Amino acid sequence: MSASVPEQHAARLRELSGMAFTKGHGTGNDFILIADPDGAMDVLPEQVAAVCDRHLGLGADGFIRAVRSAILSEGRAVLAEHPDAEWFMDYRNGDGSVSEMCGNGVRVFVHFLISRGFVTLDDGQALTIGTRAGAKVITRSSAGYAVDMGPWDFTFPEKAEERALDSIVDAGLEVPRPALSVGMGNPHTVVALSEAAELDELDLHRSPLVDPVPPHGTNVEFVLPSDPLVSDGVGTIRMRVHERGVGETRSCGTGACAAVVATRHWAGGIAADRWDVHVPGGTVAISFVAGPDGREHVVLDGPAVLVAEGILN
């Protein structure tokens, strides 16, 4: 007779007994973080899923291991181009699956490194870290941490160039909605809504159906533009999100970036110096800058909070 899910989770948690952890969040998008500088730990997907379970474990949207970049093949690839990227954010979704990036997670990760004394970062100073989506530069800001998320792209560029919507999303709305897919180092599909009630009443307990699905799956963002969209040079939108391997989360940093990219595209490239994205967990700021590679980069600025430390028993 096979073990029940609670029994399986209990067994996985026992395997992690003695592991020191920190719990943190960025605008409600929460994470379990562990320090493993020399790569001594081999955390399995089943263990991550058990510890991130909100009823049977500690509960979190994601799991972050702080490891030196030189330890991992992905980290060494980053170091080849960015020798100063000493630390690597080994990020997993709450179901244990590996993910390329997490915008809120990056901020919390850097705050964790500082709290553990691995790095120092004064106001205005920048730090380069490695991720599976490449090197990311984080600057300490008045709001917390500003992350250069790098360049964005359209998943289906041939359709975007025609200002066409490239996907259809069904999330329990009366009629499936057209969407636009945007890459931020990880995949996103953005849907625009016209009424606050539609956003508030979305059923995101199940994964929205997306057709066609981007090659590596997709996070799905539902966006409500403000009216007016831009005021005093600042654009404003509200957003809810369903993340791959997690479900609905209170915030998504890369999703906020993708949502602004899509909204700006739909609005015909409307000029705004800054965009505020209101999510259930708070507000993050998005801006656009010219990158060193000659492409337009997206900058995500927002808070990071560490709320607890402990040891699994």
N, C-alpha and C positions, 0 to 999 in steps of 0.2 A: 504494500500500500504506500503510495507516494505521500511525502510530507505536505502539510498544508502550507499556504503562503506565509502565515505568521511563523510557523516552525522553520521554514526556509530562511526567512528574514532573520530570525533569532540566531540561526546557525551562522549566517554571513556576518552578523554583528559580533558574534563571539570570536570570529577569526580576526577581527580588528581590535580586540580587547587591548587596552593600553595605549591606543592611538590618541595623541593630543590633537585637538581640533579648535578652530575658531569659527564662530558664526558671524556673518556680516551680510549687509545688503546695500544695494544702490537703488534708491527710489522704490523700495519694496521688492525688488528682484533679489532673492536671497540665496546665499551660498554657504557651503561648508568648505573651509580652507584648512589644508595641512601643510606643514613645512617638511620637505624631503630634499634638502639641498644636494645630497650626493646620490639620489636615486636609489635608496636602499629598499624602498617599499614597492611592492607590485600589487596595486589595488585593482581588483577584478571588476568587470561591469556589474556582476551580481552584488558585489559588496557595495558599490556606489549606489545602486538602486535601493538596497536595504537601508543604508544610512540616510538617504535622501527621502525615504518614505515619511509622509507627514503624520501617519498614524502609528507606524511600527518602528520608526527610527527617529532621527533628530529632525528631519524635515527640511527640505531645501529645493530650489529650482535647479541648482547645479552644484558641482563638486570641483574644487580647484586645488591642484597640487603645485606647490612652489618648488621648482627644481632648477638646478643650474642648466643653462642651455647646452653646455658641452656634454651633458649626460645623454641627451636624446638625439636621434638622427635628425628630427625636424629642427631641433635647437641648433645643431651644428650647421645646418643649411642656412639658418638665419645669421649665425656668427660669421659665416664666410663673407657676407656683405655688410654686416653690422657688428664689428668686433666688440662694441661696448654693450651689446645686449646680453649681459651676464645671466639674467634670470628669464626663465621660460614659464608661461602660464599653461600648465597641462590641464585643459578644461574638459569636463564631461557633463552631459545633460543629466537631469535627474533620473532618467531610466538607465544610466550607465553608458550610453552611447557617446562616442567621441564627437566633439564639435570643433569647428575651425576657430570660432571667436565668440566673444560676448562683451559688448560694449560696457554694460554695467559691471560685469565681472572684472574687466581690466582695472577699473577704478578701485574696486574693493581689493583686488589683488595687490596693487601698489600700496594702498593703505596698510594692508597686512604686512608687506615687506618692511615698511617703515616701522610698524609697531613691534616687529620682531627684531629690529636692529640690523637687518640685512642691508638696508640702504638708508641714506638720508636725502631729504628733498625739501628745500626751503621754498617759500613762495616765489613763483616765477621760474624756478629751476625745472629742467626737463630730465626725464629718464627714458631710456630705450629698453623695451622688453621684447622677448620672442613669443610668438603665438603660431598656431598652425595656419594662420592667415598672413604670416610674415611679421616683420618688426613693427612695433607700435611705439610712438613717442608720446609720453604723458607729461603734462606740465601741471605743477601745483597751482591752483587758481583760487580766487575768492569764494567760488561756489564749491570747491572741493578739488576736482581733477579734470583737466581738459585733455581729451584723447584725440590725436590725429588718427582718424580711422582709415586714412588712405583714400585712394580713388574709388569711385563707385562705377558701376556699369549696368546696362540693361541686359537681362538674361536672354531676351529675344530681341536684339537690336534692330533687326530688319522691320519689326512691327512698330517699335518705339519711334523710329525715324518718321513713320507715317502718322505719328500721334494716335496710333491704334492701341487698344487695350488687348493684351495678349493671352489672357486666361479668363476662365469662368470659375467663380467661387460660390459654393453652396454652404451656408452656415446657419440654416434654419430660417432664413428670411423667406418671405413669400415668393420671391423670384430670385434665382441665382444671379449674382452680380458680376459684371466685367471687372478685370483687375489688371495691374501692371507689375511685372516681376523685375526686381532690382537686386543686384549683387553688391554686398558690402563685405566681401570676404567670406560671407555665408549667405544663403539664399533667402529672399523675402518676396512675398506676393502681397501687394497693397490694394485695398478696396476702398473706394470713396463712398461715403454715405451722405445723405442729404438732410436727415433729421436726427435730433438728439435721441428721440425715442428708439430709433433703429439701433443706435450704438448701445444704449443702455439695456436694451432687451435681447441682445445677441445671446444665443446659446453656444458657449464655447467649451462645454463639457466634453464634446467630442471634436475630433479633428475636422476642420472644414474640408470639404471636397474641392480639390483644385484640378482643373483640366485645361491645358496639359500641365502635368507636374514637372517642375524643373528637375534636372538629372539627379540631384542629391536630396530631393525632398524640399520642403520649404516651410518657413515661418509665415504666418498670415497676419497682416495688420489691417485693422478696420479704422478708417480715418474720418473724422468730421471736421471740415474746415470751418474756421470762425467766420463771422460776417460783421464787419469786413474782414477779408483774409489778412490784410496787412494794415497795421496802424502804427504811425510814427516809426516806420522803417522796420517793424518787427512783425513777422508772420506768426500766426497762432493756429494750432490744430489740437484736437483731442484724439486719443488713440486707445484702442484695446488690441491685445495680441494673443494669438495662440502659437506657442513655440514648439518646434519639433522636439519630440522626446520628453516633453514636459507637460504641455497643456496650457491653459491660460495662466499667464503670469501678470503681476502687478506693474511690470515695466519690462522693456527690452531696448537696450541702447542701440544696437545695430538696427533694430526695427524702427526706432524713432528716426534714425538717419534715413533709412529707406523710405519711410512715410513722407518725410520732407522732400526728398528727391522726387518722388512721384507727384506730390502735390504741386511742387514748383513746375514740373514738366506739364501737368494738366493746365496750369494757369498761364502757360505760354512763357515760362522763364521770368515770371514776375520778380521785380527787384525787391529784396529784403536783406538787410544787413544781418539779421538774426531771426531764428525761428524758435518759439517756445512750444514744446510738445508736452501737453498735459496727459498724464497716464494715471491709472488708479493709485499708484504709489507716490505720486509727486509730479515734479516738473524737471525736464532736462532742456538744455539749450543746444541748438544746432547752428553752426555757421559754416561757410564755405571759404576756402583759401586756395591760393595757387600752390601746388606742391612742387618739391624739388625735381620731380620727374616730368614737369610740364603739364601735368593733368590736374584737374580740379579735385581737391581733397575735402572730406567732410570732417568737421571737428565736433566732438560730443563733449559737453561740459556739464558736470553735475556732482552731487555729493556721494560720499562713501562712508558707511557707518559699520563699526565692529560692535556687536552687542553681547557676545558671550565667549568664554573659553572653557574648555573642559577636557576630560579624558574619558574615552569610551570604556565601560566596564563590562 
